[in-house]
Amino acid sequence: MNNPGIRHIGPPVERAGKVQPISPAVVAGDQLVFVAGQVPMRNGHPAGADIASQTHYTLDLIEAILQRAGCTLADVVKTTVWLVDGKDYPGFNDAYAERFPAATAPARSTVISGLIAPVLVEIEAVALRRPA
């Protein structure tokens, strides 16, 4: 049975021609938007060779998903970031700060971890929808 307080934002995630059991985002209670972890992949390949370009591309993906949910990056209240290599942190942080200025940046956790995709970064986000 579907919960009427939960709305899934698509389109469905497809990898290698197969639809995955992942929603790009879920709106809960018409207020909170949970964006699944996004990676900088384009046509099966990393979208950029360095951490800055991959960070910007990943945030572009998140921004597009948020728009479908009626939000912007300014509505993000929390992000979780996975970096493959701690040496990429300064470049990541600089690129991230271009999109989230320090004075209004969301809460953030940053973790060093391996990733399934052959990329340098993965980012997920939680946003608060503004009342209609």
C-alpha positions as a Markdown table, in Angstrom:
| # | Residue | x | y | z |
|---|---|---|---|---|
| 1 | Met | 0.0 | 0.0 | 0.0 |
| 2 | Asn | 1.3 | 3.4 | -0.9 |
| 3 | Asn | 1.7 | 6.1 | 1.7 |
| 4 | Pro | -0.2 | 9.2 | 0.5 |
| 5 | Gly | 2.3 | 11.4 | 2.4 |
| 6 | Ile | 5.2 | 10.2 | 0.2 |
| 7 | Arg | 5.7 | 11.3 | -3.5 |
| 8 | His | 8.4 | 9.9 | -5.7 |
| 9 | Ile | 10.2 | 12.3 | -8.1 |
| 10 | Gly | 11.3 | 10.6 | -11.3 |
| 11 | Pro | 12.2 | 9.6 | -13.9 |
| 12 | Pro | 13.2 | 6.1 | -12.7 |
| 13 | Val | 17.0 | 5.4 | -12.4 |
| 14 | Glu | 18.2 | 3.2 | -15.2 |
| 15 | Arg | 21.7 | 1.6 | -15.4 |
| 16 | Ala | 22.9 | -0.7 | -18.1 |
| 17 | Gly | 19.4 | -0.8 | -19.6 |
| 18 | Lys | 17.8 | -1.9 | -16.3 |
| 19 | Val | 15.5 | 0.1 | -14.1 |
| 20 | Gln | 16.9 | 0.3 | -10.6 |
| 21 | Pro | 15.0 | 0.2 | -7.3 |
| 22 | Ile | 16.0 | 3.8 | -6.6 |
| 23 | Ser | 14.0 | 7.0 | -6.7 |
| 24 | Pro | 16.0 | 10.1 | -7.6 |
| 25 | Ala | 14.1 | 11.9 | -4.9 |
| 26 | Val | 11.3 | 11.4 | -2.5 |
| 27 | Val | 9.0 | 14.2 | -1.1 |
| 28 | Ala | 7.9 | 13.4 | 2.4 |
| 29 | Gly | 4.9 | 15.1 | 3.9 |
| 30 | Asp | 5.0 | 17.8 | 1.2 |
| 31 | Gln | 7.9 | 19.5 | 3.1 |
| 32 | Leu | 11.1 | 17.4 | 3.0 |
| 33 | Val | 12.8 | 16.4 | -0.2 |
| 34 | Phe | 15.3 | 13.6 | 0.0 |
| 35 | Val | 17.6 | 13.5 | -3.0 |
| 36 | Ala | 19.4 | 10.2 | -3.5 |
| 37 | Gly | 23.1 | 10.1 | -3.8 |
| 38 | Gln | 24.1 | 11.5 | -7.2 |
| 39 | Val | 27.4 | 10.8 | -9.0 |
| 40 | Pro | 29.0 | 12.7 | -11.9 |
| 41 | Met | 28.3 | 10.1 | -14.6 |
| 42 | Arg | 27.3 | 11.1 | -18.2 |
| 43 | Asn | 26.6 | 8.4 | -20.8 |
| 44 | Gly | 28.4 | 5.8 | -18.8 |
| 45 | His | 31.5 | 7.8 | -18.2 |
| 46 | Pro | 32.7 | 10.2 | -15.5 |
| 47 | Ala | 31.7 | 13.8 | -16.3 |
| 48 | Gly | 35.0 | 15.5 | -15.9 |
| 49 | Ala | 38.5 | 14.3 | -14.8 |
| 50 | Asp | 39.0 | 16.5 | -11.8 |
| 51 | Ile | 37.2 | 16.9 | -8.5 |
| 52 | Ala | 36.0 | 20.5 | -9.2 |
| 53 | Ser | 34.2 | 19.5 | -12.5 |
| 54 | Gln | 32.8 | 16.4 | -11.0 |
| 55 | Thr | 31.5 | 18.3 | -8.0 |
| 56 | His | 29.8 | 20.9 | -10.2 |
| 57 | Tyr | 28.2 | 18.3 | -12.4 |
| 58 | Thr | 26.9 | 16.4 | -9.4 |
| 59 | Leu | 25.4 | 19.6 | -7.9 |
| 60 | Asp | 23.9 | 20.3 | -11.4 |
| 61 | Leu | 22.2 | 16.9 | -11.2 |
| 62 | Ile | 20.9 | 17.6 | -7.7 |
| 63 | Glu | 19.7 | 21.1 | -8.7 |
| 64 | Ala | 17.7 | 19.6 | -11.6 |
| 65 | Ile | 16.1 | 17.0 | -9.3 |
| 66 | Leu | 15.2 | 19.7 | -6.8 |
| 67 | Gln | 13.6 | 21.8 | -9.5 |
| 68 | Arg | 11.3 | 18.9 | -10.3 |
| 69 | Ala | 10.3 | 18.8 | -6.6 |
| 70 | Gly | 9.7 | 22.6 | -6.5 |
| 71 | Cys | 13.0 | 23.5 | -4.8 |
| 72 | Thr | 16.3 | 25.1 | -5.4 |
| 73 | Leu | 19.8 | 24.6 | -4.0 |
| 74 | Ala | 18.9 | 27.5 | -1.6 |
| 75 | Asp | 16.4 | 25.1 | 0.0 |
| 76 | Val | 19.0 | 22.5 | 0.9 |
| 77 | Val | 19.4 | 22.0 | 4.6 |
| 78 | Lys | 21.7 | 19.0 | 4.7 |
| 79 | Thr | 24.2 | 17.2 | 2.4 |
| 80 | Thr | 26.2 | 14.1 | 2.8 |
| 81 | Val | 29.3 | 13.8 | 0.6 |
| 82 | Trp | 31.5 | 10.9 | -0.1 |
| 83 | Leu | 35.0 | 11.5 | -1.5 |
| 84 | Val | 37.2 | 8.7 | -2.7 |
| 85 | Asp | 40.4 | 10.5 | -1.8 |
| 86 | Gly | 41.0 | 12.9 | 1.1 |
| 87 | Lys | 43.5 | 14.8 | -1.1 |
| 88 | Asp | 40.5 | 16.0 | -3.2 |
| 89 | Tyr | 38.9 | 17.7 | -0.2 |
| 90 | Pro | 40.4 | 21.2 | -0.8 |
| 91 | Gly | 39.3 | 21.2 | -4.5 |
| 92 | Phe | 35.9 | 19.7 | -3.6 |
| 93 | Asn | 35.4 | 22.3 | -0.9 |
| 94 | Asp | 36.2 | 25.2 | -3.2 |
| 95 | Ala | 33.8 | 24.0 | -5.9 |
| 96 | Tyr | 31.1 | 23.3 | -3.3 |
| 97 | Ala | 31.5 | 26.8 | -1.8 |
| 98 | Glu | 30.8 | 28.3 | -5.3 |
| 99 | Arg | 27.3 | 26.8 | -5.0 |
| 100 | Phe | 26.8 | 27.0 | -1.3 |
| 101 | Pro | 28.3 | 30.2 | 0.2 |
| 102 | Ala | 29.5 | 29.8 | 3.8 |
| 103 | Ala | 26.9 | 32.2 | 5.3 |
| 104 | Thr | 24.0 | 30.1 | 4.0 |
| 105 | Ala | 25.6 | 26.7 | 3.5 |
| 106 | Pro | 23.6 | 23.6 | 4.5 |
| 107 | Ala | 24.8 | 21.3 | 7.3 |
| 108 | Arg | 27.2 | 18.8 | 5.7 |
| 109 | Ser | 28.9 | 15.5 | 6.5 |
| 110 | Thr | 31.9 | 14.5 | 4.4 |
| 111 | Val | 33.3 | 11.0 | 4.4 |
| 112 | Ile | 36.2 | 9.3 | 2.7 |
| 113 | Ser | 34.9 | 6.1 | 1.1 |
| 114 | Gly | 35.1 | 3.8 | -1.9 |
| 115 | Leu | 32.3 | 4.3 | -4.5 |
| 116 | Ile | 30.5 | 1.9 | -6.8 |
| 117 | Ala | 30.9 | 4.3 | -9.8 |
| 118 | Pro | 34.3 | 5.1 | -11.1 |
| 119 | Val | 34.1 | 8.8 | -9.9 |
| 120 | Leu | 35.7 | 11.0 | -7.3 |
| 121 | Val | 32.5 | 12.2 | -5.4 |
| 122 | Glu | 28.9 | 11.3 | -4.5 |
| 123 | Ile | 26.5 | 13.8 | -3.0 |
| 124 | Glu | 23.0 | 13.4 | -1.5 |
| 125 | Ala | 20.8 | 16.2 | -0.2 |
| 126 | Val | 17.8 | 17.0 | 1.9 |
| 127 | Ala | 15.8 | 20.1 | 1.2 |
| 128 | Leu | 12.9 | 21.9 | 2.8 |
| 129 | Arg | 10.1 | 22.8 | 0.4 |
| 130 | Arg | 8.6 | 26.3 | 0.8 |
| 131 | Pro | 4.9 | 26.4 | 1.6 |
| 132 | Ala | 2.7 | 26.9 | -1.6 |
